[in-house]
Amino acid sequence: MKRYYIVYKGRVQGVGFRWKLMMLADQLNVTGFARNLDNGDVEVEVQGEDVDAFFKGTFSQDHWIRIDDYAIKEIPVVEYEKNFSVRY
């Protein structure tokens, strides 16, 4: 199992990006969260067996969402996390 911390830059706020991530996480049975940052970016922590598929899925075609750049790093797994949520 892996856990990633990801920051997405681009047109990622106000376009349903966090909700898309939550649905993708549900499909792949991964846990974590997505949260808007004050600078317009979105930060994500995601963990599970399919985190690589989750990451690749975030780039699936969507005419509202535009990812211009991202930063990703592996971080320690959070034990007993049960779901993926959208945080405020």
C-alpha positions as CSV (number, residue, x, y, z in Angstrom):
1,M,0.0,0.0,0.0
2,K,1.2,3.5,-0.9
3,R,0.1,7.0,0.1
4,Y,0.8,10.1,-2.1
5,Y,0.6,13.8,-1.5
6,I,-0.3,15.6,-4.7
7,V,-0.8,19.3,-5.5
8,Y,-2.6,20.1,-8.7
9,K,-2.2,23.5,-10.4
10,G,-4.4,25.0,-13.2
11,R,-8.2,25.4,-13.5
12,V,-8.9,23.0,-10.6
13,Q,-11.2,25.0,-8.4
14,G,-14.9,25.7,-9.0
15,V,-15.1,23.1,-11.8
16,G,-16.0,19.9,-9.9
17,F,-12.4,18.6,-9.7
18,R,-12.6,17.5,-6.0
19,W,-15.9,15.7,-6.7
20,K,-14.4,14.0,-9.7
21,L,-11.5,12.8,-7.4
22,M,-14.0,11.5,-4.9
23,M,-15.9,9.5,-7.5
24,L,-12.6,8.1,-8.9
25,A,-11.4,7.2,-5.4
26,D,-14.8,5.4,-4.8
27,Q,-14.3,3.4,-8.0
28,L,-10.7,2.4,-7.2
29,N,-11.4,1.8,-3.4
30,V,-8.7,4.3,-2.3
31,T,-8.9,6.6,0.7
32,G,-7.7,10.1,1.5
33,F,-9.0,13.6,0.9
34,A,-9.0,16.5,-1.5
35,R,-9.0,20.2,-0.4
36,N,-8.8,23.6,-2.1
37,L,-5.9,25.8,-1.2
38,D,-6.1,29.5,-0.9
39,N,-3.8,30.0,-3.9
40,G,-6.2,28.3,-6.3
41,D,-4.4,24.8,-6.2
42,V,-6.0,21.6,-5.0
43,E,-4.1,19.3,-2.5
44,V,-4.8,15.6,-2.4
45,E,-3.7,12.8,-0.1
46,V,-4.6,9.4,-1.5
47,Q,-3.7,5.9,-0.3
48,G,-4.4,2.3,-1.3
49,E,-3.4,-0.4,-3.7
50,D,-4.5,1.5,-6.8
51,V,-3.0,4.9,-6.1
52,D,-1.1,4.9,-9.4
53,A,-4.4,4.2,-11.3
54,F,-6.0,7.0,-9.3
55,F,-3.2,9.5,-10.3
56,K,-3.5,8.5,-13.9
57,G,-7.3,8.9,-13.8
58,T,-7.1,12.5,-12.6
59,F,-5.9,13.4,-16.1
60,S,-8.9,11.9,-17.9
61,Q,-10.5,14.2,-20.4
62,D,-12.8,16.9,-19.0
63,H,-13.5,20.2,-20.8
64,W,-13.9,22.2,-17.5
65,I,-10.9,21.0,-15.6
66,R,-7.4,21.9,-16.8
67,I,-4.3,20.6,-15.0
68,D,-1.3,22.7,-15.9
69,D,1.2,21.3,-13.4
70,Y,1.4,19.0,-10.4
71,A,3.8,18.0,-7.6
72,I,3.7,14.5,-6.2
73,K,5.5,12.7,-3.4
74,E,5.1,9.5,-1.5
75,I,4.3,10.0,2.2
76,P,3.7,7.6,5.1
77,V,0.5,5.5,5.1
78,V,-2.3,6.6,7.5
79,E,-3.5,3.5,9.4
80,Y,-7.3,2.8,9.7
81,E,-8.4,5.5,7.2
82,K,-11.8,4.4,5.9
83,N,-12.8,6.7,3.0
84,F,-12.0,9.5,0.6
85,S,-13.5,12.9,1.5
86,V,-13.7,16.4,0.2
87,R,-12.4,18.8,2.9
88,Y,-13.1,22.5,3.3
